[in-house]
Amino acid sequence: MNESDMKLAVLKAEDTLYKYLPGEDGYARTVASAMNYSVKVGGKRLRPIFMYETYRLFGGEGEVIEPFMAAIEMIHTYSLVHDDLEAMDNDAFRRGRKTTHVIYGEGIAILAGDGLLNLAFETAIKAFDVKGADRGKVIEALKILSSKSGLDGMLGGQACDVDAEEKKRALDMDELKFIHANKTGALIQSSMMIGALLAGADDKDMKKIEELSLLVGTAFQIEDDILDVEGDVRTTGKPKGSDAKNNKITYVTLRGLEGAKEDAREMSTQAIKIYDSIGKKNDFLRELLISMIGRTK
């Protein structure tokens, strides 16, 4: 895909996100600083980009999408802060920079993650204040955001993953697919569904977006497993072999490297077919979906 278009999309997402970050003053300034550090470490900003571009796909206009764009990235970032903790993945680097708990200590890092989750919902409800906002759609979008980030979504997937690791319980493919679909897939699904909903997509198209976004999210996590085996730290920002170091069962463990690549490719191709069946045009979004296949970072 066009690199300059992607850079502009990232800048749009970050400009939106940074507007809602906390000031670093008062007695709670250390945790605010840790929250901002965690967000500003960088990243692909895929979730707010997917949300905004799906919103555009269905003809969405106006600023009602912006609080949700910021909120989804805050939720994603909080999950990464907690993932990096010693009790979980125990990673010292993310995107080539020291992780939050390394800089601020474990206690503040935990609170920074908690703070970002709370701030996400404080931010999302600001959509009610946007002139002309459809309050009913905002309520439905909040339901999607909370459900897909909670026990029936990302949190549930993370909990299943941690439970298996702590009990040293071998995962089968069905359970691993559940983890991938929820731990990673649910927030991408949430992003695209909220974008479509706020733009006024009908029930038929909402169902298609729900289906294709889950495929994309699951394929994205499979690609993460692949990159942990053969990725380059200069592009991924994380040393490879982290999963093996932690004796973690991944998609590559169960399917092998080539099998994992094949499944990720098949899921992404299926997602594109569903996207094309919607019959609406957003070339950038389509190219973004295609770029999920065989990514290097």
VEXSEZA-692467 format. One record per residue (C-alpha): residue in one letter; x, y, z. Coordinates in steps of 0.05 Angstrom, whole numbers, plus 5000, padded with zeros to 4 digits. Last residue first. Layout:
<sites>
res|px|py|pz
A|X|Y|Z
...
</sites>
This chain:
<sites>
res|px|py|pz
K|5120|4887|5236
T|5137|4845|5174
R|5067|4833|5146
G|5052|4769|5108
I|4978|4784|5098
M|4955|4845|5138
S|4971|4888|5077
I|4908|4862|5043
L|4864|4894|5096
L|4901|4960|5089
E|4893|4957|5014
R|4818|4949|5022
L|4815|5006|5072
F|4855|5052|5026
D|4811|5035|4966
N|4746|5054|5002
K|4688|5033|4958
K|4622|5001|4975
G|4596|4935|4947
I|4591|4897|5013
S|4611|4834|4975
D|4682|4862|4967
Y|4692|4862|5042
I|4668|4790|5047
K|4718|4769|4994
I|4773|4810|5029
A|4759|4774|5095
Q|4765|4706|5060
T|4834|4727|5033
S|4855|4748|5103
M|4833|4682|5133
E|4868|4641|5079
R|4933|4680|5086
A|4933|4671|5161
D|4919|4597|5153
E|4976|4588|5102
K|5026|4626|5145
A|5008|4584|5205
G|5016|4520|5165
E|5083|4543|5140
L|5109|4558|5210
G|5081|4496|5244
R|5008|4486|5261
L|5009|4475|5336
T|5073|4512|5356
V|5063|4565|5302
Y|4994|4581|5330
T|5026|4592|5397
I|5040|4552|5460
K|5084|4594|5506
N|5147|4565|5537
N|5165|4636|5561
K|5230|4637|5521
A|5193|4606|5462
D|5143|4663|5463
S|5197|4717|5467
G|5236|4685|5410
K|5244|4749|5371
P|5267|4813|5404
K|5215|4868|5400
G|5214|4931|5357
T|5183|4893|5299
T|5225|4926|5245
R|5295|4927|5274
V|5277|4866|5317
D|5270|4825|5253
G|5214|4774|5254
E|5224|4699|5245
V|5195|4664|5305
D|5160|4722|5341
L|5138|4746|5273
I|5099|4682|5261
D|5062|4689|5327
D|5046|4761|5309
E|5021|4737|5241
I|4973|4691|5278
Q|4950|4751|5318
F|4934|4790|5254
A|4899|4730|5224
T|4852|4730|5284
G|4838|4804|5277
V|4826|4800|5202
L|4779|4741|5209
L|4741|4777|5265
S|4738|4839|5222
L|4707|4800|5164
E|4651|4771|5206
E|4630|4834|5244
I|4635|4875|5181
K|4590|4826|5145
K|4539|4828|5201
M|4540|4904|5202
D|4528|4902|5127
K|4463|4863|5135
D|4441|4904|5196
D|4447|4970|5159
A|4509|5016|5163
G|4494|5085|5193
A|4562|5117|5198
L|4564|5106|5273
L|4550|5032|5263
A|4604|5021|5210
G|4658|5054|5251
I|4636|5019|5314
M|4637|4952|5278
M|4706|4965|5249
S|4738|4983|5315
S|4702|4930|5356
Q|4725|4875|5308
I|4796|4900|5314
L|4787|4900|5389
A|4758|4829|5389
G|4811|4798|5344
T|4870|4806|5391
K|4853|4772|5457
N|4785|4749|5432
A|4796|4714|5366
H|4867|4695|5385
I|4847|4664|5451
F|4787|4627|5421
K|4833|4602|5364
L|4881|4575|5417
E|4823|4540|5452
D|4801|4506|5388
M|4873|4488|5369
D|4889|4451|5433
L|4925|4485|5490
A|4972|4448|5537
R|4963|4467|5610
K|5023|4495|5646
K|4974|4518|5700
E|5002|4588|5697
E|5006|4587|5621
A|4936|4561|5609
D|4907|4611|5658
V|4945|4668|5625
D|4918|4652|5556
C|4846|4642|5581
A|4850|4708|5618
Q|4877|4744|5557
G|4820|4718|5513
G|4768|4737|5565
L|4798|4807|5572
M|4796|4818|5497
G|4724|4797|5486
D|4667|4767|5526
L|4702|4785|5592
G|4714|4856|5570
S|4742|4895|5511
K|4691|4870|5460
S|4633|4881|5508
S|4652|4951|5530
L|4666|4978|5460
I|4604|4944|5430
K|4558|4972|5484
L|4590|5041|5476
A|4575|5038|5401
E|4502|5021|5416
I|4497|5081|5463
V|4529|5126|5410
K|4480|5100|5359
G|4421|5118|5403
R|4450|5187|5418
D|4456|5205|5344
A|4508|5260|5348
G|4487|5326|5316
K|4537|5368|5356
V|4587|5324|5392
D|4573|5322|5467
F|4548|5250|5466
A|4614|5230|5435
K|4646|5252|5501
I|4623|5184|5526
A|4683|5152|5490
T|4733|5195|5528
E|4711|5177|5599
F|4707|5105|5573
A|4779|5106|5549
L|4802|5144|5610
N|4782|5085|5654
L|4822|5036|5612
L|4880|5085|5608
G|4881|5094|5684
D|4880|5019|5697
G|4940|5011|5651
A|4976|5069|5685
L|4958|5039|5752
I|4992|4974|5734
A|5052|5012|5707
I|5055|5054|5771
G|5061|4992|5814
E|5110|4956|5768
G|5162|5010|5764
Y|5163|5073|5722
I|5214|5061|5667
V|5217|4984|5667
H|5142|4980|5682
T|5127|5023|5621
T|5167|4983|5571
K|5234|5006|5546
R|5234|5027|5473
G|5245|4988|5408
R|5171|4980|5394
R|5164|4946|5461
F|5222|4928|5506
A|5230|4897|5575
D|5179|4841|5565
N|5156|4798|5624
D|5098|4765|5586
M|5051|4763|5646
A|5073|4770|5719
E|5134|4810|5697
L|5090|4862|5664
D|5090|4869|5588
D|5018|4845|5580
H|4995|4898|5630
V|5023|4955|5589
L|4999|4922|5525
S|4927|4916|5550
Y|4928|4990|5571
T|4951|5008|5501
H|4894|4971|5466
I|4844|5005|5512
M|4874|5073|5499
E|4874|5059|5424
I|4800|5042|5426
A|4784|5105|5466
A|4819|5153|5419
M|4781|5127|5358
F|4717|5127|5399
P|4725|5200|5418
E|4737|5215|5344
I|4678|5180|5312
V|4628|5235|5330
E|4671|5285|5293
G|4634|5291|5227
E|4622|5248|5166
G|4607|5174|5156
G|4594|5151|5085
F|4595|5076|5098
L|4667|5068|5077
R|4686|5131|5115
Y|4666|5099|5182
T|4704|5037|5161
E|4764|5082|5149
Y|4757|5115|5217
M|4751|5049|5256
F|4806|5014|5218
I|4851|5074|5231
P|4832|5075|5305
R|4850|5001|5310
L|4912|5002|5266
R|4950|5055|5306
K|5015|5023|5279
G|5053|5037|5342
G|5084|5093|5382
V|5116|5097|5451
K|5067|5156|5457
V|5012|5115|5489
S|5054|5084|5543
Y|5091|5150|5557
N|5024|5186|5564
M|4999|5135|5615
A|5066|5137|5652
S|5064|5213|5655
A|4992|5211|5682
V|5016|5161|5734
T|5071|5208|5755
R|5026|5270|5752
A|4977|5244|5805
Y|4995|5298|5856
G|4982|5354|5806
D|5007|5361|5735
E|5019|5317|5674
G|4957|5334|5633
P|4916|5275|5610
L|4909|5249|5539
Y|4846|5267|5499
K|4876|5311|5444
Y|4933|5260|5436
L|4886|5208|5406
T|4858|5252|5350
D|4927|5276|5329
E|4951|5205|5334
A|4897|5176|5289
K|4906|5231|5237
L|4981|5222|5239
V|4974|5146|5229
A|4928|5158|5169
L|4978|5207|5140
K|5034|5157|5148
M|4991|5104|5114
D|4977|5149|5055
S|5052|5164|5049
E|5068|5089|5049
N|5021|5073|4991
M|5000|5000|5000
</sites>
